[in-house]
C-alpha cells in the first residue's frame, strides 16, 4: 500500500504538529505502508520521512530540481525522484497511491489538497482523502467546505470526497472505511 502525505516544510511550527506527524509516520511504517511525499528535509516533511525511516518504513520523495539546487531535498530516502516542476511533482505524488493524507501546512499543502479534491470531484482520482485536523487546525477549512455544499457550489454527495480526523491514529481506519468513489463521479460533478 502507498499513501501520499501532504505537509509543511516549515520548521517553526508548534511542536504539537511534529508530535502528530511522528505518530502518523510510525503507524504507516509499522503497517508496511509506503509514504510518498514532497521530498523535503525540513519541517513536518523532514519529520515524516525521518520518523518513518527510523521505524523501518519506505519513503519516496518527489522533488522539483530547482528545490534540489537549494538543498531542500532529503538525502536518506528510500527513493528520491527529481522532476522538472511543481506540476509534474503533483501528478507523480498521487500516481498509483491508495490514499492521500493532508497534515497541517501552508499554501503549498492547501494547493495540493484542493487539486486532489477537484480531481476526485471529477472522477479523475478515486482514492480516499483524509485531512488530519490536529488541534482543530483545519476547522475553518471544514466550515468553508461545508458552506460550499450548503450554498450549492458543490453537491451534498461531494461531502464524501474527504474525511476529517482529529488524531493521527484515526488516519488508517479513515482510509480503510472511506466511502467508495469511482470515475462515474464526473456524472454528478456539476451542481
Helices and strands as residue ranges (DSSP letters): E 2-6, H 15-30, E 34-37, H 43-54, E 59-64, H 65-69, E 79-83, H 86-94, E 99-102, H 107-121, E 128-132, G 134-136, H 139-150, G 156-160, E 162-165, G 168-170, H 171-176, G 183-188
